[in-house]
Amino acid sequence: MMTETRRRAIALLLAAAIGPGSGLAAGRPSRAAAPPETRLLAPAPTFVAAVGSGEAVAPPSKSRLVIVGGGERPRAAMARFVLWGGGPAARLLAVTWSSIEPKESCAALLAELRVHEPGLAECAPFARLDAAGKAGPLDADSRARFLGQLAAATAVFFSGGDQARIMDVLADAELLRAVRERHAQGVVFGGTSAGAAALSLRMIADDGDPTVIDGDQVVVREGLGLLPGVIVDQHFVKRQRENRLFGLVLKHPDELGVGIDEDTALLVTGGRYAEVVGKGPVVLVAATGQDRLEVTIVRSGQSVDLQQRR
């Protein structure tokens, strides 16, 4: 646990870094395409992360991710998802395992995607939910169907809900391996809200204690691992989730925290080159020393290298 003195020091540091009018408290940051706002600059490491066996891996150079922070999915983000997936030749797969209402979630997601005229947009088989809302494994027929859909898909999008349900279904090691292999082969992946959080390897799995900056108070579990070395948080400004991300980055200083606001998306290529679209900011959080954080605010229309943070 951190001492109260350290918490106050971090609070003062962050207040100085963020400043008034930064967009962390306000809902609508500037859309001007100026350089990202950064404080406490320091050389950035090359981020890698362990997947499964513990071997350090880097993202494939052809990786393309559309990461939405929840709320309204920006039209530009969904258009890019379809375009990257092949435009009129795209075969899109909507996965709504995280949702308590998977059919409704998939129908809404497909309606948004079809506006951009892909070749095909379809739902993955729905997960079975028990009385407590926990997702179970796919049955044999659904499992075979999903593997076939995944093999043919050019782009896969995970809906919002509870990210734990996604990974409960993917407790099936063969399914998880298949998802990661398709990403490595260049299939586009995206997600919103819970689906965004699941793209991390170190996946945030609960709200934690928002009153403290302590990574030990935040439950994490293994996620998809499609953006190595990055911890994705969502609904970031709207739900004031900075404390849990600050705590996790201080606990895991080799990883970059990426907080994406609602109605906002981060479009990432090659695991590092990122562009912000939508209404809100994306906040990058990196540790630069013991109890020291670098905070970078990237606004809509701006681009950033996640490795260099500039």
Stockholm file with secondary structure:
# STOCKHOLM 1.0

chainA/1-310         MMTETRRRAIALLLAAAIGPGSGLAAGRPSRAAAPPETRLLAPAPTFVAAVGSGEAVAPPSKSRLVIVGGGERPRAAMARFVLWGGGPAARLLAVTWSSIEPKESCAALLAELRVHEPGLAECAPFARLDAAGKAGPLDADSRARFLGQLAAATAVFFSGGDQARIMDVLADAELLRAVRERHAQGVVFGGTSAGAAALSLRMIADDGDPTVIDGDQVVVREGLGLLPGVIVDQHFVKRQRENRLFGLVLKHPDELGVGIDEDTALLVTGGRYAEVVGKGPVVLVAATGQDRLEVTIVRSGQSVDLQQRR
#=GR chainA/1-310 SS CCCHHHHHHHHHHHHHHHCTTSSSSSSCCCCCCCCCEECSCCCCCCCCEEETTTEEECCCTTCEEEEECSSSCCHHHHHHHHHHTTGGGCEEEEECTTCSSHHHHHHHHHHHHHTTCCSEEEECCCCCBCTTSCBCCCCHHHHHHHHHHHHHCSEEEECSSCHHHHHHHTTSHHHHHHHHHHHHTTCEEEEETHHHHTTSSEEECSCCCTTSCCGGGSCEEECCCSSTTEEEEESTTTTTCHHHHHHHHHHSTTSEEEEECTTEEEEEETTTEEEEEESSCEEEEEEEETTEEEEEEECTTCEEETTTTC
#=GC SS_cons         CCCHHHHHHHHHHHHHHHCTTSSSSSSCCCCCCCCCEECSCCCCCCCCEEETTTEEECCCTTCEEEEECSSSCCHHHHHHHHHHTTGGGCEEEEECTTCSSHHHHHHHHHHHHHTTCCSEEEECCCCCBCTTSCBCCCCHHHHHHHHHHHHHCSEEEECSSCHHHHHHHTTSHHHHHHHHHHHHTTCEEEEETHHHHTTSSEEECSCCCTTSCCGGGSCEEECCCSSTTEEEEESTTTTTCHHHHHHHHHHSTTSEEEEECTTEEEEEETTTEEEEEESSCEEEEEEEETTEEEEEEECTTCEEETTTTC
//
